[in-house]
């Protein structure tokens, strides 16, 4: 069943049930809470007692007394008086027996509706005939014995009926029309939201589906959530597509990067196996090639392992108070030997005082190696490599610079992304995750990394680490 049909059924059934409930509860509450005599009940009551006396062939005093006393027993709140046509009370259940004049009778009936509304005693006079004589039966009902609320509709013509029915219809019709307007409004908004969901397409080239609903109610909030959800889904789909493209590129690069050194290694190994080399020097040269290519392949496998670790749990940081200056000196000495014979000027700048930081020494060393390897690989034509460590009162800066061909401005903002390689073809080596790993290591130490490059002038990568953190202060306090 459609929602619109359900709403129609609820609307109609609700109106019918509300009217039935109104009638039932009004009658029930009237009987329970509004007890007493109603005006329309008193005249028939008086007429029934008068009729029983009229049926007597002779109206004797005993019969009169017995009849009125029985009526008093049945209705103890009512005072019963039997009056002749001269105004003399023949019997009074209250035992007073007053004499009435015409003026007294007129005063009893004067301003009758007003007396009733002012909670005065209510007199009811019923003329009757018994034994050929005229009599009057007077009922006096105290205000406390009357109903506390009564509603009467007196209709003499159809015109007067319309004056009652038309306002009644309007009073019921206006809430119904308001409910109907609300129903159509809500149904329209729900239908529009449903159509938007059917049109939703997560592909990046599909038109963006956005709904406009300025209302602050639940449907308006749902519309805002829908707009936010569609934007998040499209963004996530774009990220998934980018990740899938990067994965395909990674597999392509990895197969190429493994196949090329493997081919070289197989050729050198075959030459050594067959003894097809000129002398011992050529043999050592071929063995050196196999060793270099093996190390390169081992580095690729390490990068693949890094990708797997980052996707599962990230880097496990094990910080300790370490000598950062000593780490830089060790790397500088190692890379001096690597650059020996490469005709590259290696400029190392260290402060005289050792710098101690609360770091994971192995991860920081690994990040510095990645930056130094990148600078040598892509900037060696500049014949310069700079390695600098500086510090002030709040931070420590590590920078690696070269004077190579640099990085174009349009690529600089993305060099720290995974699998991103500045080289458009197959000129570069690696999988394009070196600087991404560096950035994650630095951010894990609450630091930051920056790249500044001018094409054909040089490139500098700068790492900033906080000088003092809570662990450093604790270590220094323990030392003191």
PyMOL commands that set and color helices and strands:
alter all, ss='L'
color gray80, all
select helices_A, chain A and resi 3-33+39-54+61-74+102-109+112-117+143-145+158-199+218-274+280-312+324-338+361-382+409-412+434-444+470-479
alter helices_A, ss='H'
color red, helices_A
select strands_A, chain A and resi 78-84+89-92+122-130+133-141+320-323+345-349+356-359+384-391+395-402+448-454+458-466
alter strands_A, ss='S'
color yellow, strands_A
deselect
rebuild
show_as cartoon
